[in-house]
Amino acid sequence: MSNARRREEHEARFEASRRVSAWLVALGAMVPVVLMVLLTGWCLSNIGVSAVVFVVVAQSRIRRPATWAEPGFVEQHAPKYGRPPETIEEYRAQQLQE
C-alpha cells in the first residue's frame, strides 16, 4: 500500500471521527434544552391541575354552603387537647348546644 493511500485512509478516519465528535457535541448541547422543556411542561401541568382543583372546590363551596359548614364548624370547634367527637351527629349535637 502506498503512502498516499494510507494517508487518504487516515484522513477519512479522522474526518469520520470529527463528524462523530461534532454530533456528540451537538447532542450534548441539546440535553439542557430538552431538560428545560420537560421541566417547563411539568411545572405548567402542575399549575393547570392546581387551577382546576381550586375552581372545583370554589364552585362546590358556592353551590353547597351547608355541606361545607360542617367541616368549617369542625375546624373551629375541634378541641386542641382530648378526644374530638367521632361522628357528624356528635358535631351536630354540639352545634345545637352552642
Solvent accessible surface area in square Angstrom, and as a share of the most:
residue,aa,sasa,rsa
1,M,149,0.66
2,S,66,0.42
3,N,117,0.60
4,A,65,0.51
5,R,130,0.47
6,R,132,0.48
7,R,164,0.60
8,E,102,0.46
9,E,49,0.22
10,H,114,0.51
11,E,87,0.39
12,A,61,0.47
13,R,156,0.57
14,F,113,0.47
15,E,73,0.33
16,A,43,0.33
17,S,57,0.37
18,R,142,0.52
19,R,153,0.56
20,V,86,0.49
21,S,61,0.39
22,A,63,0.49
23,W,156,0.55
24,L,96,0.48
25,V,109,0.63
26,A,53,0.41
27,L,77,0.38
28,G,41,0.40
29,A,66,0.51
30,M,105,0.47
31,V,76,0.43
32,P,82,0.52
33,V,83,0.48
34,V,73,0.42
35,L,108,0.54
36,M,120,0.53
37,V,90,0.52
38,L,115,0.57
39,L,112,0.56
40,T,66,0.39
41,G,40,0.38
42,W,168,0.59
43,C,59,0.36
44,L,112,0.56
45,S,58,0.38
46,N,70,0.36
47,I,112,0.57
48,G,33,0.32
49,V,98,0.56
50,S,69,0.45
51,A,53,0.41
52,V,94,0.54
53,V,84,0.48
54,F,149,0.62
55,V,76,0.43
56,V,88,0.51
57,V,60,0.34
58,A,34,0.27
59,Q,80,0.35
60,S,26,0.17
61,R,122,0.44
62,I,137,0.70
63,R,166,0.61
64,R,133,0.49
65,P,87,0.55
66,A,82,0.63
67,T,84,0.49
68,W,81,0.28
69,A,53,0.41
70,E,45,0.20
71,P,60,0.38
72,G,27,0.26
73,F,18,0.07
74,V,37,0.21
75,E,141,0.63
76,Q,143,0.63
77,H,64,0.28
78,A,47,0.36
79,P,58,0.36
80,K,184,0.78
81,Y,194,0.74
82,G,67,0.64
83,R,154,0.56
84,P,63,0.40
85,P,26,0.16
86,E,131,0.59
87,T,64,0.37
88,I,61,0.31
89,E,110,0.49
90,E,71,0.32
91,Y,25,0.10
92,R,111,0.41
93,A,50,0.39
94,Q,53,0.23
95,Q,84,0.37
96,L,156,0.78
97,Q,153,0.68
98,E,126,0.56
